[in-house]
Amino acid sequence: MKQTDQPPTPSRDWRRSTPALPSPAGPRYDKPGLVPSEHAKGDAIDIGSFVLADGRRIPVKQQNSDIRLSTDLVRALRMTACGCFTTVLGPGSDTAHEEHLHFDSGMHGATPNYRICE
């Protein structure tokens, strides 16, 4: 995949056209004794909005969207992600995830089947 400073262009493949929020993983992990986050291990992604093929953007944090059913679309994508990732967090789960969806594949419970879907 070619690296570029330009944002992705809308396409039919939402995985390519969805901008991800930067991870707040920075200096915290320079301290000894702390366990690296799933972001630091490359096992997590944060998504702030979805870009449709026609260029319209659907933010995860819903305000006054001009796109009908955008709240339902974000909710459906979030619930679908619960079957693919071990952790799915977003608006309503906690204050750190009010404006984006967090997906990760880390093992947080006693078994690999344990899921956090909030």
Protein Blocks (a to p, Z undefined) as FASTA:
>chain_A
ZZdfbdcdddfblmlmpccdddfklmmmmpghiacdfklnopaccdfbdcdfkopacdfb
acbdfbehklmmmmmmmmmmmmmpmbdcdehjamklmmbccddfbdfbfbfkbccdZZ
